[in-house]
Amino acid sequence: MTPAVIEVHQFLPSFAPRDAIGAHTVEVQKVLRSLGVRSEIYAGESRDVPRGSVHPHDSFKPRSSPERTFILYQSSTGSSVGDYVLSRPERKLVNYHNITPASFFRPWLPHVAVEVEQGRKQLTALAPVSELGIAVSAYNESELVAAGFSHTVVAPVIVDFAAFDRELDGKTLARLEQEKSAGGADWLFVGRVAPNKAQHDLITAFALHRSVYDPDARLRLVGGHTQGYAQAVISLAEELGLTEAVDFAGSISSGALAAYYRCADVFVCASDHEGFGVPLLEAMYHRVPIVAFAAAAVPETLSGGAGLLLDDKNPAVLSAAVHRVCTDAELRSQLIRAGEERLKNYSAETARGAYAAIFEKLISQDEASS
C-alpha cells in the first residue's frame, strides 16, 4: 500500500518572480498549501526573491519518506536541475510549459541549442518515472504523449491578471500617453527577444506598415534580450530607419507592463513557436485586439475568434491585417468581445481550480490505497 502524500515540492531550472513560469510556480504553491500539503520551491538559480521563499535545488531535504513526497518539476528547458530531479527517489510529476526546438537557437546561440536539446532528453527520461504529466495546453500534451508519458492532463498557466490593476505604473503610463498624443497606432508584442519569437518579422512588417498605412505608428517590444539575435534585430531596425519608432523596452515591472497594454492599439505576434502564449491572455485582459501568426499553440490559445489568425506572415499580409484591425471598428469590437469570452477559460480562479482538482485526486487516490 502507498502512504498518503503529505509533501509536494516544486523544482525549476531558474526562478524569477516576473517570469510567467515563476509566477505560476508561486500560484501552484498557494494551491498546494491551501490543501494542507507542505510545499516549497527549489531552483537552480533565483533572483529578486524574498529570503527563504526559493531554495537552492541541492538543499532539498524532505521531512517525509519518498513514498509520501512528490517532486513537481516545472519543465521548460534543460538544466542540471532536471538531472537532479531524475536522480531523486521521490515520486515525480511534470508540469510541462514546452521546450523550444533547438533549431531556432542553433544559428544564433549554439549553447542554448545544447541546453534545450538536453531539456528534451530529460523530458523523455522523466516520462517512465513520472506518475503524471501536466501540460499547460493540448499542444504541449501531445508532446508529453510523444515523449512517452502514459498519464497526462491539461491545466493552464495560472495568471493573476488582477495584479495589473494593483500595480499600474503611473509614470510609465503618462510617458506612453504623451508619446501617443502625437498620433499613430501603437503595436505591442511581449516576449523575450529570441529567434523563435521572430521579432525580425515584426520589424519588417512594421516598416512596410509605416510606409503604406501609418507613418507615425510605433512598435513596442517588451521582454528581455537574447544575445546575438537581439543585436541583429536592433541593427535591422536601425537599417530600416526605425530607431525612433521601435521601442526596445527590455524586461520591465508588472506595473510598467500594464501601462504598455493600456496604451496599445493592437497586439501583434509573429512568433514561430509558442507552447501557450501568456501575453496573448494578457492582451485579452486589457481588451487589446490581437493579430497573430497561426503557429504551434497560438491557434489553440486564440480559439473562438479571440484573435485574427494568419496562415501567412508575409510583411504585406501582416501589415494589412494590422491596418484592418486598427481601422475597422466592428472587427475590433468583435475581436475584443471574443477575447473576453475566451479569457473566461483562463481566469486565475478557473486555473487554480484545475490544479486543485489534480492534486486532490492524487491525494485521494493515495488515501484510498493506504
Secondary structure as GFF3:
##gff-version 3
##sequence-region A 1 370
A	DSSP	beta_strand	7	15	.	.	.	ID=ss1
A	DSSP	alpha_helix	20	34	.	.	.	ID=ss2
A	DSSP	beta_strand	41	46	.	.	.	ID=ss3
A	DSSP	beta_strand	55	56	.	.	.	ID=ss4
A	DSSP	three_ten_helix	57	59	.	.	.	ID=ss5
A	DSSP	three_ten_helix	66	68	.	.	.	ID=ss6
A	DSSP	beta_strand	69	75	.	.	.	ID=ss7
A	DSSP	alpha_helix	80	87	.	.	.	ID=ss8
A	DSSP	beta_strand	91	96	.	.	.	ID=ss9
A	DSSP	three_ten_helix	102	104	.	.	.	ID=ss10
A	DSSP	alpha_helix	110	126	.	.	.	ID=ss11
A	DSSP	three_ten_helix	127	129	.	.	.	ID=ss12
A	DSSP	beta_strand	130	135	.	.	.	ID=ss13
A	DSSP	alpha_helix	138	147	.	.	.	ID=ss14
A	DSSP	beta_strand	152	154	.	.	.	ID=ss15
A	DSSP	alpha_helix	162	166	.	.	.	ID=ss16
A	DSSP	alpha_helix	170	180	.	.	.	ID=ss17
A	DSSP	beta_strand	186	190	.	.	.	ID=ss18
A	DSSP	three_ten_helix	195	197	.	.	.	ID=ss19
A	DSSP	alpha_helix	199	212	.	.	.	ID=ss20
A	DSSP	beta_strand	218	222	.	.	.	ID=ss21
A	DSSP	alpha_helix	229	239	.	.	.	ID=ss22
A	DSSP	beta_strand	246	250	.	.	.	ID=ss23
A	DSSP	alpha_helix	254	263	.	.	.	ID=ss24
A	DSSP	beta_strand	266	269	.	.	.	ID=ss25
A	DSSP	alpha_helix	278	285	.	.	.	ID=ss26
A	DSSP	beta_strand	290	293	.	.	.	ID=ss27
A	DSSP	alpha_helix	298	301	.	.	.	ID=ss28
A	DSSP	beta_strand	308	310	.	.	.	ID=ss29
A	DSSP	alpha_helix	315	327	.	.	.	ID=ss30
A	DSSP	alpha_helix	329	343	.	.	.	ID=ss31
A	DSSP	three_ten_helix	344	346	.	.	.	ID=ss32
A	DSSP	alpha_helix	348	369	.	.	.	ID=ss33
###
